Amino acid sequence: MITIGSNHIRNPVAPYRSYPAAKGTLLVFTRTAAKELGPLGVTVNMISGGLLRTVDASAASPEKVFEIIAGQTLLGRVTTPEELADATLFFARPWARAVKGVEPYR
């Protein structure tokens, strides 16, 4: 099972209230499901790419927002949709069978 989270849980750079609350709830669900389903051989992980460059949801975001987010990431850049897809494919493959209940960040 793969859930899609957001870095807005720890770093709410936009003035949204319900979005990070919902994603925080999803994180708790992911960790709980990982603990309960892990012994059955089911892996459960969350991928949190944050604001993606550029999709419909981020198209209206000013460049300054992308710069702020890039400056706060370990790689110094904003995640692309392709990178998020690659991470999702990784977690869907047997290679990730030992990874359970984590929330990888950039």
Contacts in CASP RR format, 6 or more apart in sequence:
PFRMAT RR
TARGET T0000
AUTHOR 0000-0000-0000
METHOD contacts of the structure
MODEL  1
MITIGSNHIRNPVAPYRSYPAAKGTLLVFTRTAAKELGPLGVTVNMISGG
LLRTVDASAASPEKVFEIIAGQTLLGRVTTPEELADATLFFARPWARAVK
GVEPYR
1 30 0 8 1.000
1 33 0 8 1.000
1 37 0 8 1.000
1 42 0 8 1.000
1 43 0 8 1.000
1 44 0 8 1.000
1 45 0 8 1.000
2 44 0 8 1.000
2 45 0 8 1.000
2 46 0 8 1.000
2 47 0 8 1.000
2 88 0 8 1.000
2 91 0 8 1.000
2 92 0 8 1.000
3 26 0 8 1.000
3 27 0 8 1.000
3 29 0 8 1.000
3 30 0 8 1.000
3 44 0 8 1.000
3 45 0 8 1.000
3 46 0 8 1.000
3 47 0 8 1.000
4 46 0 8 1.000
4 47 0 8 1.000
4 48 0 8 1.000
4 84 0 8 1.000
4 88 0 8 1.000
5 23 0 8 1.000
5 24 0 8 1.000
5 26 0 8 1.000
5 27 0 8 1.000
5 46 0 8 1.000
5 47 0 8 1.000
5 48 0 8 1.000
5 49 0 8 1.000
5 50 0 8 1.000
5 103 0 8 1.000
6 19 0 8 1.000
6 20 0 8 1.000
6 23 0 8 1.000
6 48 0 8 1.000
6 49 0 8 1.000
6 50 0 8 1.000
7 48 0 8 1.000
7 49 0 8 1.000
7 50 0 8 1.000
7 51 0 8 1.000
7 69 0 8 1.000
7 105 0 8 1.000
7 106 0 8 1.000
8 14 0 8 1.000
8 16 0 8 1.000
8 19 0 8 1.000
8 20 0 8 1.000
8 23 0 8 1.000
8 50 0 8 1.000
9 20 0 8 1.000
9 23 0 8 1.000
9 24 0 8 1.000
9 27 0 8 1.000
9 48 0 8 1.000
11 72 0 8 1.000
12 20 0 8 1.000
13 51 0 8 1.000
13 65 0 8 1.000
13 68 0 8 1.000
13 69 0 8 1.000
13 72 0 8 1.000
14 65 0 8 1.000
23 48 0 8 1.000
26 46 0 8 1.000
27 46 0 8 1.000
27 103 0 8 1.000
30 44 0 8 1.000
30 45 0 8 1.000
30 46 0 8 1.000
30 101 0 8 1.000
30 103 0 8 1.000
31 44 0 8 1.000
31 101 0 8 1.000
33 42 0 8 1.000
33 44 0 8 1.000
34 43 0 8 1.000
34 44 0 8 1.000
34 45 0 8 1.000
34 100 0 8 1.000
34 101 0 8 1.000
35 101 0 8 1.000
37 43 0 8 1.000
37 44 0 8 1.000
38 44 0 8 1.000
38 100 0 8 1.000
43 91 0 8 1.000
43 96 0 8 1.000
43 97 0 8 1.000
43 99 0 8 1.000
43 100 0 8 1.000
43 101 0 8 1.000
44 100 0 8 1.000
44 101 0 8 1.000
45 91 0 8 1.000
45 96 0 8 1.000
45 99 0 8 1.000
45 100 0 8 1.000
45 101 0 8 1.000
45 102 0 8 1.000
45 103 0 8 1.000
45 104 0 8 1.000
46 101 0 8 1.000
46 102 0 8 1.000
46 103 0 8 1.000
47 84 0 8 1.000
47 87 0 8 1.000
47 88 0 8 1.000
47 91 0 8 1.000
47 103 0 8 1.000
47 104 0 8 1.000
48 103 0 8 1.000
48 104 0 8 1.000
48 105 0 8 1.000
49 79 0 8 1.000
49 83 0 8 1.000
49 84 0 8 1.000
49 87 0 8 1.000
49 105 0 8 1.000
49 106 0 8 1.000
50 69 0 8 1.000
50 78 0 8 1.000
50 79 0 8 1.000
50 106 0 8 1.000
51 58 0 8 1.000
51 61 0 8 1.000
51 65 0 8 1.000
51 66 0 8 1.000
51 69 0 8 1.000
51 78 0 8 1.000
51 79 0 8 1.000
52 58 0 8 1.000
52 78 0 8 1.000
52 79 0 8 1.000
52 80 0 8 1.000
52 81 0 8 1.000
52 84 0 8 1.000
53 66 0 8 1.000
53 78 0 8 1.000
53 79 0 8 1.000
53 80 0 8 1.000
55 81 0 8 1.000
58 66 0 8 1.000
66 78 0 8 1.000
69 78 0 8 1.000
70 76 0 8 1.000
70 77 0 8 1.000
70 78 0 8 1.000
73 79 0 8 1.000
73 105 0 8 1.000
73 106 0 8 1.000
74 105 0 8 1.000
74 106 0 8 1.000
75 106 0 8 1.000
77 106 0 8 1.000
79 106 0 8 1.000
87 104 0 8 1.000
90 96 0 8 1.000
91 99 0 8 1.000
END
